[in-house]
């Protein structure tokens, strides 16, 4: 049962009963069932319970004898442990499940979360960088994180030492989200245990890993895709030529997110990754204002999502026709992000998004995974 099945038929509705939630958790935690396989089984069998019943035969046909799905008692123990910790298990489709993640092909079916869940609905920008950050790098992370927070932005990072920790600390009072590589009850690294405890009440901790799971090497790239996936944009402050931050940047690009990088001295190995990103097309930034200006965001602490702060205005027919033409002129067969389109035409975000939907319905615009848009051949 490989994990290379198509996940295009994701379930649209979350489980509606406790028994269903247990079945979802059992299926997801079953041996050799990854995210793609989870969605494939749910689509083919109609429910997690039916998929669990079919798993032993599927495994036998694949040459795996005496296969047993994840035990119900183990799933119930995890749910009880999570409740005792004050954590919440969010299923895809739940009202608090982060909407940006639902657009990902490898969207986690379930997430453990702990903290102020209201922060999940705010505008989110990720800040990442080197673990062995320089003094200048940590100062930049603190300054940028604090300034973004003052503008109502929720800062996202990975709770690692260095840049991540500096960004979280500076945004504790305004809103910050940490994506974990281990269980919701595992403070890692140990030196960030106090920050972890503060995040439990002032911020939000999120993980797709089971409770009690110690972080393993393979968990960190998976964690990184969620850091970029949940965010509107990614800012890399310091990164070596081969680093986890550059992995996050690649995920961000694949997901259609904007990537920003802070430049550094060419003699500093911790700047080589950022300088390479800028050379390859990332946006050079020196401050939070540069990030917000590039995104076309003007916010205060009472505002929410980038696309929710203004209502579409009524348009005359000539105005609509002009906007249709402008959007189609900007788009081509190569995908581009909707954010970039809005900036290119200097348009109102809500109004432009509404017109894009109209063009989708007319078959002139194709929406692709990661928030990317392209013009159809017919148009």
Protein Blocks (a to p, Z undefined) as FASTA:
>chain_A
ZZkbcfklgcfbdcfbfklmmmmmmmmmpghiafklmmmmmmmnopaklmmmmmmmmmmm
nopahiacddfklmmmmmmmmmmnopacddehiaklcfklmmpmklcfbdcdedjfklmm
mccddddddfkbcfklmmmmmmmmmmmmmnopacddehighjlmmmmmmmmmnopcdddf
bdfklccdfklmmmmmmmmmmmccddfbdehiacdfklmmmmmmmmmmmpmbdcdfbdcf
bdfklmmmmmmmmnopacddddddfklmklmmmmmmmmnopacdfbfklmmmmnopacdf
kbccfklmbccddddfklmmmmmmmmmmmpcfbdcdfklmmmmnopafklmmmmmmmmmm
nopaccdehhiacddfkZZ
